[in-house]
Amino acid sequence: MSEDNIQLAVFFGIAALIALATYLKCRGHGRGASSSNKEYFLAGGGLSWIFVAGSITLTNLSTDQLIGMNGNQMALLAWWEFAAVVGLLILAKVFLPVYYQNNCTTTTELLEKRYGNKNIRAVISSLFLLGNIFIFLPAVLYGGSLFMKSNFNSELPLIVIALCFAVVGAAYSILGGLRAVAVSDTYSGVLLLGMGMLVVFLSLQAINFDFSGIPKERLTLIGDDDSPLPWHVLLTGMIFIQTYYWSTNQTITQRAMAAPTLKEAQKGVFSAAAIRLLIIPPMIVIPGIVSFKLFGDVDDAAYGMIVAEVLPTWLSGVFAAAIAAAVLTSFNSILNSSASLYVCDLHENYINSKPNVPRLGMISTLVYVVIALALVPVYAQAESIINLVQELFGLLSMPILGTFIVGLLFKNVDPRAAIIAVLSGSSLYGFFIFVWAPFHYIHMMLITLIFCVSLALIVNRLAFGKIARLIRHQAREAKPG
């Protein structure tokens, strides 16, 4: 058997084993018309801390991090992961107690309960959906398909590989709901983290653990004004980016809301934070730094080149399976969270309060898949997929976080004031990014957040005659549903 055939056999064999293990773990759950949205979208509150931690970790870790961050070829990018630890701690100690206290299925359900209005929930949910469907799903498909095409030197059209990812990812989401997604995430995560750390070790071994000759700006953790992460952005918008991503983003937070108790959920989040502190940083910077010493400034090609250099041929199929797992878990996680946003926040509130959840989830998922596939050729034309995603996503993050902050900290706020602040904040950030950028974009995120919170309170007072009052929260042990 040729090396290429061995590589393919190992790849498909591992993928099949993960699918079989997931089926055996999840059979009998989340199937049939009688399944509720709690079962289908929150795994019936049955995820142990291990699966909460595993799913959170791998939902976030995909080709954009491994390839994009290593492509910067500098240690500075590790700050994204260190800051993420703080974001996860905020999720565990600040947001999760409130979600559990209010028995939320989606993060946006909290907004309806805080503002006493379903329309604010629908508006924010729609923004999340737009970001998922038109930004993240096609970007994940494109990035993963491009990597697999290069890894196997395949002559298949990119859209065919994307279709394969889409079909398998949709199957996990449709047939098993969040339970299957979280279980497959965890099993795949063991493989990806193991292979990722092996690449780190072999990379260091390739240079005899000697970093001499590498410019100091590639090794420092203190970025100057011309670096991708100047040191001062760590003191302004960085923490709020992490708070938004880990604490209000349905794709991530949904996993932590699916545990049987608040304490079990927090245990899973703390474990995910430990993984992100100890394991992820070296995976997303060291191979890139080593590739600089070996190959020079090669940008996004760095990770692929170092992997090809250090991994023995017989392990390439295993590594390809690990990367495919990362792509699939990100894709099916976004699919499942998008379906939950539509079913719980829009369909049940405005169309039918008691739908056939699995059937409706399947239909909405298929629609999202078709749209994402249609956009893959569009994303293929982008010069930098990472920069494109960051620019587009920034239009939503701080305005949405501002709505959550106002809802959590204040009472007697008119939901129309919050909606006005969201729309105005998106416009302001768009102006900063596309017209006039006086500061680093992370600084401008903080400015946008302050603007949104302030505008909501001002409009609430001047336009609707209400005075917002600070409230205090008392979390209790509970589970969603």
VMD Tcl script that draws the C-alpha trace (Angstrom):
set ca {
  {0.00 0.00 0.00}
  {1.36 3.43 -0.95}
  {2.06 6.14 1.61}
  {-0.85 8.22 0.28}
  {-3.23 5.29 0.69}
  {-1.98 4.62 4.20}
  {-2.51 8.28 5.06}
  {-6.10 8.17 3.76}
  {-6.84 4.88 5.50}
  {-5.64 6.21 8.86}
  {-7.61 9.41 8.34}
  {-10.92 7.72 7.57}
  {-10.36 5.04 10.20}
  {-9.94 7.57 13.00}
  {-12.90 9.64 11.78}
  {-15.06 6.50 11.80}
  {-13.94 5.57 15.32}
  {-14.89 9.01 16.64}
  {-18.30 8.75 14.98}
  {-18.87 5.24 16.41}
  {-17.83 6.26 19.92}
  {-20.14 9.28 19.74}
  {-23.06 7.11 18.58}
  {-22.55 4.59 21.38}
  {-22.44 7.36 23.97}
  {-25.48 9.26 22.66}
  {-27.89 6.60 21.38}
  {-31.33 6.87 22.89}
  {-31.05 10.62 23.55}
  {-32.35 13.65 21.67}
  {-34.28 11.71 19.03}
  {-37.92 11.80 17.99}
  {-40.66 14.39 17.79}
  {-41.16 14.37 21.56}
  {-37.74 15.80 22.25}
  {-37.93 19.23 23.88}
  {-35.68 22.15 23.10}
  {-33.96 21.52 26.46}
  {-33.05 17.99 25.38}
  {-32.11 18.88 21.84}
  {-30.24 22.13 22.50}
  {-29.04 21.62 26.10}
  {-28.60 17.82 26.07}
  {-31.35 17.58 28.68}
  {-29.00 19.23 31.18}
  {-26.98 16.02 31.17}
  {-23.46 17.05 30.20}
  {-20.87 16.20 32.83}
  {-18.03 18.62 33.46}
  {-15.70 16.58 31.24}
  {-17.88 17.08 28.17}
  {-18.51 20.73 29.04}
  {-14.75 21.34 29.16}
  {-14.03 19.28 26.06}
  {-16.73 20.88 23.95}
  {-15.86 24.44 24.97}
  {-12.18 23.81 24.21}
  {-12.57 22.29 20.77}
  {-15.44 24.50 19.62}
  {-13.02 27.41 19.87}
  {-9.90 25.65 18.59}
  {-9.86 25.28 14.81}
  {-7.77 25.96 11.72}
  {-8.04 29.74 12.09}
  {-6.11 29.55 15.36}
  {-3.61 26.84 14.51}
  {-2.82 28.26 11.09}
  {-3.61 31.95 11.53}
  {-1.95 32.52 14.91}
  {1.12 30.43 14.09}
  {1.25 32.41 10.85}
  {2.19 35.50 12.85}
  {5.32 33.62 13.95}
  {5.63 35.42 17.27}
  {4.99 34.68 20.95}
  {2.85 37.80 21.36}
  {-0.27 36.04 20.09}
  {-0.32 33.90 23.23}
  {-1.97 36.86 24.96}
  {-5.24 35.98 23.21}
  {-5.23 32.67 25.07}
  {-4.10 34.11 28.40}
  {-6.88 36.71 28.17}
  {-9.32 33.94 27.27}
  {-8.63 32.38 30.67}
  {-9.94 35.55 32.30}
  {-12.96 35.46 29.98}
  {-13.75 31.90 31.05}
  {-13.45 32.82 34.73}
  {-15.92 35.67 34.16}
  {-18.29 33.20 32.50}
  {-18.04 30.81 35.45}
  {-18.36 33.33 38.28}
  {-20.46 36.15 36.81}
  {-22.63 35.01 33.91}
  {-23.31 31.32 34.56}
  {-24.98 31.88 37.95}
  {-27.38 34.34 36.28}
  {-28.12 32.01 33.35}
  {-28.88 29.13 35.72}
  {-30.92 31.30 38.04}
  {-33.09 32.37 35.09}
  {-33.33 28.86 33.57}
  {-32.09 30.03 30.17}
  {-31.88 27.86 27.06}
  {-30.19 30.60 25.04}
  {-28.08 33.50 26.24}
  {-30.53 35.89 24.62}
  {-33.39 34.49 26.71}
  {-31.76 36.32 29.63}
  {-32.29 39.61 27.79}
  {-36.02 38.96 27.42}
  {-36.29 38.31 31.16}
  {-34.17 41.31 32.13}
  {-35.86 43.79 29.80}
  {-39.31 42.21 30.05}
  {-39.65 42.22 26.28}
  {-39.29 39.46 23.67}
  {-38.34 41.88 20.88}
  {-34.93 42.72 22.37}
  {-34.26 38.98 22.53}
  {-35.23 38.61 18.87}
  {-33.06 41.52 17.73}
  {-29.89 40.27 19.46}
  {-30.60 36.69 18.41}
  {-30.93 37.84 14.81}
  {-27.55 39.59 15.03}
  {-25.96 36.42 16.40}
  {-27.57 34.43 13.59}
  {-26.34 36.82 10.91}
  {-22.81 36.51 12.25}
  {-22.99 32.72 12.42}
  {-24.58 32.15 9.02}
  {-22.77 34.73 6.91}
  {-19.40 34.93 8.68}
  {-18.40 31.91 10.74}
  {-20.00 28.93 8.99}
  {-18.62 29.72 5.51}
  {-15.26 30.78 6.96}
  {-14.89 27.48 8.84}
  {-15.85 25.47 5.75}
  {-13.45 27.41 3.55}
  {-10.48 27.28 5.92}
  {-10.89 23.59 6.69}
  {-11.41 22.61 3.06}
  {-8.38 24.58 1.93}
  {-6.17 22.87 4.52}
  {-7.39 19.38 3.61}
  {-6.95 20.04 -0.10}
  {-3.35 21.10 0.51}
  {-2.61 18.33 3.01}
  {-3.68 15.52 0.67}
  {-2.61 17.28 -2.54}
  {-6.16 16.65 -3.68}
  {-7.44 17.59 -7.12}
  {-11.01 17.73 -5.84}
  {-12.67 21.16 -6.17}
  {-12.72 23.11 -2.92}
  {-16.52 23.16 -2.86}
  {-16.65 19.33 -2.92}
  {-14.46 19.07 0.17}
  {-16.56 21.78 1.83}
  {-19.69 19.78 1.00}
  {-18.23 16.72 2.74}
  {-17.50 18.74 5.88}
  {-20.98 20.28 5.74}
  {-22.77 16.94 5.43}
  {-20.90 15.28 8.29}
  {-21.15 18.34 10.55}
  {-24.88 18.68 9.86}
  {-25.40 14.99 10.62}
  {-23.90 15.35 14.10}
  {-26.03 18.42 14.81}
  {-29.30 17.08 13.36}
  {-29.23 13.47 14.54}
  {-27.93 13.97 18.05}
  {-28.41 17.60 19.01}
  {-26.00 19.23 21.46}
  {-25.27 15.94 23.21}
  {-23.72 14.40 20.09}
  {-21.90 17.62 19.27}
  {-20.38 17.89 22.76}
  {-19.39 14.22 22.96}
  {-17.73 14.26 19.51}
  {-16.01 17.52 20.47}
  {-14.51 15.90 23.55}
  {-13.31 12.72 21.83}
  {-11.87 14.77 18.96}
  {-10.31 17.18 21.44}
  {-8.17 14.46 23.00}
  {-6.79 13.68 19.54}
  {-6.23 17.30 18.52}
  {-4.58 18.38 21.76}
  {-2.36 15.31 21.73}
  {-1.25 15.84 18.14}
  {-0.87 19.58 18.68}
  {1.47 19.11 21.63}
  {3.40 16.46 19.69}
  {3.99 19.02 16.93}
  {5.19 21.49 19.59}
  {7.69 18.98 21.00}
  {8.97 17.86 17.60}
  {9.31 21.49 16.50}
  {11.47 22.30 19.51}
  {13.47 19.15 18.91}
  {14.06 20.23 15.31}
  {16.00 23.29 16.55}
  {17.53 21.48 19.55}
  {15.46 23.70 21.84}
  {17.70 26.60 20.78}
  {15.96 29.92 20.04}
  {19.15 31.79 19.21}
  {19.02 33.73 15.97}
  {15.32 34.51 16.30}
  {14.69 38.29 16.55}
  {13.67 39.38 20.04}
  {10.43 40.93 18.76}
  {9.39 37.40 17.78}
  {9.93 36.13 21.33}
  {8.70 39.00 23.48}
  {5.33 39.14 25.23}
  {5.42 42.95 25.39}
  {4.23 44.33 22.07}
  {5.15 47.80 20.85}
  {2.82 50.14 18.97}
  {3.60 48.53 15.60}
  {2.94 44.96 16.75}
  {-0.34 43.06 16.24}
  {-1.02 43.40 19.99}
  {0.46 46.56 21.56}
  {0.82 46.09 25.31}
  {-1.70 48.80 26.13}
  {-4.63 47.05 24.39}
  {-4.42 44.45 27.15}
  {-5.60 47.18 29.53}
  {-8.58 48.35 27.47}
  {-10.74 46.39 25.06}
  {-9.12 42.95 25.29}
  {-10.98 41.84 28.41}
  {-14.32 42.91 26.93}
  {-13.65 41.01 23.70}
  {-13.10 37.90 25.84}
  {-16.16 38.60 27.98}
  {-18.33 38.87 24.89}
  {-16.93 35.74 23.28}
  {-16.98 33.41 26.28}
  {-19.96 34.73 28.25}
  {-22.63 35.85 25.76}
  {-21.80 33.94 22.57}
  {-24.40 31.16 22.28}
  {-22.02 28.82 20.46}
  {-19.69 28.75 23.48}
  {-21.99 29.40 26.42}
  {-24.56 26.80 25.36}
  {-22.18 24.04 26.46}
  {-21.83 25.45 29.96}
  {-25.62 25.82 30.24}
  {-26.11 22.09 29.53}
  {-24.74 20.67 32.78}
  {-27.05 19.21 35.46}
  {-26.05 21.85 38.04}
  {-24.33 25.19 38.23}
  {-21.41 23.67 40.14}
  {-20.92 20.98 37.48}
  {-20.97 23.64 34.77}
  {-18.44 25.79 36.63}
  {-16.18 22.76 37.09}
  {-16.21 22.23 33.34}
  {-15.47 25.89 32.62}
  {-12.61 25.96 35.12}
  {-11.15 22.86 33.46}
  {-11.44 24.51 30.04}
  {-9.64 27.55 31.48}
  {-6.80 25.33 32.75}
  {-6.42 23.73 29.31}
  {-6.37 27.14 27.69}
  {-3.70 28.38 30.10}
  {-1.35 25.39 29.99}
  {-1.82 23.68 26.62}
  {-3.22 26.01 23.96}
  {-0.64 28.88 24.10}
  {2.36 26.74 23.06}
  {0.29 25.10 20.32}
  {-0.55 28.40 18.64}
  {2.85 30.14 18.87}
  {5.80 27.75 19.20}
  {5.47 25.96 15.83}
  {5.25 29.34 14.13}
  {8.32 30.71 15.92}
  {10.32 27.59 15.07}
  {9.22 27.84 11.45}
  {10.65 31.37 11.36}
  {14.05 30.01 12.34}
  {13.85 27.18 9.82}
  {12.09 28.82 6.87}
  {12.01 32.57 7.49}
  {8.94 34.83 7.33}
  {6.40 32.56 5.59}
  {3.16 33.90 7.15}
  {0.17 31.52 7.08}
  {2.20 28.75 5.48}
  {4.23 28.42 8.71}
  {2.14 25.75 10.45}
  {1.76 23.52 7.41}
  {5.47 23.74 6.65}
  {6.59 22.87 10.16}
  {4.14 19.97 10.36}
  {5.42 18.58 7.07}
  {8.98 19.00 8.35}
  {8.68 17.31 11.75}
  {5.89 14.73 11.52}
  {6.78 11.27 10.22}
  {4.74 10.20 7.20}
  {2.82 7.53 9.07}
  {1.46 10.18 11.45}
  {0.24 12.56 8.73}
  {-3.09 10.75 8.47}
  {-3.60 11.07 12.22}
  {-2.79 14.76 12.08}
  {-5.20 15.26 9.16}
  {-7.92 13.52 11.21}
  {-7.19 15.86 14.12}
  {-7.49 18.93 11.89}
  {-10.68 17.58 10.32}
  {-12.05 17.04 13.81}
  {-11.30 20.65 14.70}
  {-13.11 21.87 11.60}
  {-16.11 19.60 12.14}
  {-16.51 20.46 15.80}
  {-16.44 24.19 15.12}
  {-18.89 23.78 12.24}
  {-21.40 21.52 13.99}
  {-21.23 23.61 17.15}
  {-22.12 26.79 15.27}
  {-24.88 24.92 13.44}
  {-26.45 23.64 16.66}
  {-26.28 27.00 18.42}
  {-27.75 28.75 15.35}
  {-30.63 26.30 15.26}
  {-31.27 26.90 18.97}
  {-31.33 30.67 18.45}
  {-33.88 30.37 15.66}
  {-36.11 27.77 17.31}
  {-36.10 29.16 20.85}
  {-35.82 32.90 20.24}
  {-37.69 33.44 16.98}
  {-39.92 30.53 15.97}
  {-41.35 29.72 19.40}
  {-41.93 33.38 20.21}
  {-43.46 34.50 16.93}
  {-44.66 31.49 14.91}
  {-45.43 28.36 16.94}
  {-44.83 28.05 20.67}
  {-44.77 24.22 20.58}
  {-42.99 23.07 17.42}
  {-41.54 19.69 16.57}
  {-38.08 20.67 17.77}
  {-35.93 18.01 16.04}
  {-37.76 18.52 12.72}
  {-37.54 22.31 12.92}
  {-33.91 22.09 14.01}
  {-33.18 19.88 11.01}
  {-34.85 22.26 8.54}
  {-33.12 25.36 9.90}
  {-29.77 23.55 9.99}
  {-30.09 22.51 6.34}
  {-30.90 26.09 5.36}
  {-27.79 27.34 7.16}
  {-25.65 24.68 5.46}
  {-26.88 25.66 2.00}
  {-26.14 29.35 2.64}
  {-22.69 28.59 4.05}
  {-21.79 26.42 1.06}
  {-22.97 29.12 -1.34}
  {-20.62 31.60 0.36}
  {-17.50 29.42 0.27}
  {-16.50 30.66 -3.22}
  {-16.95 34.25 -1.98}
  {-14.61 33.68 0.94}
  {-12.14 31.99 -1.37}
  {-11.63 35.40 -3.03}
  {-10.56 37.12 0.21}
  {-6.89 38.07 0.59}
  {-6.93 37.21 4.31}
  {-9.77 35.17 5.72}
  {-8.78 35.94 9.32}
  {-8.71 39.70 8.80}
  {-12.02 39.59 6.95}
  {-13.73 37.67 9.76}
  {-12.32 39.95 12.46}
  {-13.48 43.09 10.66}
  {-17.00 41.80 10.10}
  {-17.41 40.29 13.55}
  {-16.34 43.48 15.32}
  {-19.53 45.15 14.14}
  {-21.57 42.93 16.47}
  {-19.50 42.13 19.56}
  {-19.39 45.33 21.61}
  {-22.96 46.49 20.82}
  {-24.29 43.09 21.90}
  {-22.12 43.01 25.04}
  {-23.36 46.50 25.90}
  {-26.94 45.21 25.82}
  {-26.03 42.41 28.24}
  {-24.19 44.78 30.60}
  {-27.13 47.17 30.78}
  {-29.55 44.28 31.31}
  {-27.46 42.72 34.07}
  {-26.60 45.90 35.96}
  {-29.75 48.02 35.64}
  {-33.51 47.74 35.96}
  {-36.21 50.02 34.56}
  {-34.55 50.23 31.13}
  {-36.81 50.41 28.08}
  {-35.84 47.70 25.54}
  {-36.19 50.25 22.73}
  {-33.33 52.23 24.27}
  {-31.14 49.12 24.17}
  {-32.08 48.40 20.55}
  {-31.22 51.97 19.54}
  {-27.86 51.65 21.33}
  {-27.07 48.37 19.54}
  {-27.78 49.75 16.09}
  {-25.92 52.99 16.82}
  {-22.93 51.13 18.26}
  {-22.64 48.94 15.16}
  {-22.67 52.07 13.00}
  {-20.02 53.76 15.15}
  {-17.67 50.79 15.03}
  {-18.21 50.49 11.29}
  {-17.18 54.14 10.95}
  {-14.05 53.48 13.02}
  {-13.03 50.47 10.95}
  {-13.91 51.54 7.43}
  {-13.66 55.35 7.54}
  {-11.53 56.72 10.38}
  {-9.34 54.65 12.69}
  {-7.69 56.96 15.27}
  {-6.56 54.09 17.55}
  {-5.91 50.37 17.51}
  {-9.14 48.50 16.81}
  {-9.15 46.93 20.30}
  {-9.12 50.42 21.86}
  {-12.00 51.36 19.58}
  {-13.93 48.35 20.81}
  {-13.79 49.75 24.35}
  {-14.91 53.16 23.06}
  {-17.81 51.49 21.24}
  {-18.82 49.56 24.37}
  {-18.82 52.69 26.55}
  {-20.80 54.51 23.85}
  {-23.44 51.75 23.71}
  {-23.96 51.52 27.47}
  {-24.07 55.32 27.86}
  {-26.41 55.83 24.92}
  {-28.85 53.20 26.19}
  {-29.08 54.93 29.58}
  {-29.34 58.42 28.06}
  {-32.01 57.45 25.54}
  {-33.86 55.58 28.27}
  {-34.00 58.78 30.34}
  {-34.53 61.44 27.67}
  {-36.64 59.63 25.09}
  {-38.65 57.24 27.27}
  {-38.68 59.11 30.60}
  {-37.26 56.23 32.65}
  {-34.47 56.35 35.20}
  {-32.27 53.23 35.23}
  {-31.43 51.85 38.66}
  {-28.59 49.54 39.65}
  {-29.65 46.08 40.76}
  {-27.97 43.38 42.80}
  {-27.96 39.69 41.85}
  {-28.20 36.67 44.09}
  {-27.38 33.46 42.27}
  {-28.88 30.19 43.39}
  {-28.11 26.59 42.48}
  {-30.32 25.65 39.56}
  {-30.25 24.09 36.13}
  {-31.76 25.35 32.88}
  {-35.18 23.78 32.46}
}
mol new
graphics top color blue
foreach p $ca { graphics top sphere $p radius 0.5 }
foreach p [lrange $ca 0 end-1] q [lrange $ca 1 end] { graphics top cylinder $p $q radius 0.2 }
display resetview
